[in-house]
């Protein structure tokens, strides 16, 4: 079993994710591709000391990119939307 730091890669801070954080108490993370919902829930609860009520995951397919005449593909990755219980919250911008 992987550690919690290996499962949660980074939080995704976008305009849509910020709206979800404020209105619906949901947090968006980039997670390891091999991680399942139970692993993600355990990792978030362990790292941030919150109660998770739901986990939704999606696989994001890497885009095709060209640089001049050379073509390549960005890596595919996995995104998780975590719903926190009522009263729990995470603030990534504390002290900023």
Buried (B, 14 or more C-beta within 10 A) or exposed (E): EEEBEBBBBEBBEEEEBBEBBEEEBBBBBBBBEEBEBEBBBBBBBBBBEBEBBEBEBEEEEEEEEEEEEEEEEEEEBBBBBBBBEEEBEBEEEEEE
